[in-house]
């Protein structure tokens, strides 16, 4: 695959798309850790519990997609890699839900078993500044 040619054509397609002069709609495909964990023989518990595993899975996953998935996105090895901590359960945890980390499936937040009035009272009592400082 000629990544340089693909990336030049891709950049032109997205420029045309932004200018509303594109000949076709750009198509991208998303993969999350679930696909890459299975492919690399790792578990969700390992991924959520170990920073090195998170980095390894994210970088290997990005490399695999960039080398194997033909789409309207840059392909080949990039100048810079982007990684981010898996914090999609952060909001649930922030508001007091217990997080269940599973071995072979996504983590999830336990429901807060409160009435509407109890929930509103709990939310009003949260010191946002204190919680944010505790996370940083």
C-alpha positions, 0 to 999 in steps of 0.5 A: 500500500502506498500510504503517502499517496493514500494520505494525500488523497485522504487530506484532499477528500477531507478538505473538500468535505469541509468546503462542501465540494466533496465527490463522496462522503468520507468513511471511517471505521472505529475500533475500541479496546474490546477488539484489540484486547481479544486480538492480543489475549488481554482482559478488560481487568488487565487493561483498566488496572495497568497503565502499561497495558493501556498504552500497549493496547492503544498503540498496538491497536492504532498501528494495526488499524493504520496498517490493515483498515482501508478507510478515509483516515491517515494510514501508516506510522504517524509523526505522533501517537495519541493515547488517552486514559480510559476514563469513560466511567469517571462521571459515574464514579464522580457522582458516587456510583461504585464501579464494577471492573469485570474480567472479560467485559466493560466496566460499569457503574452500579445504579444509585438506589435513591429516590429522586429527592434523595438523588437531588439532595446527594447531588446538591451536597457534592463539593465539585471543587473538592472532587476535581482536586482529588482526581488531579 
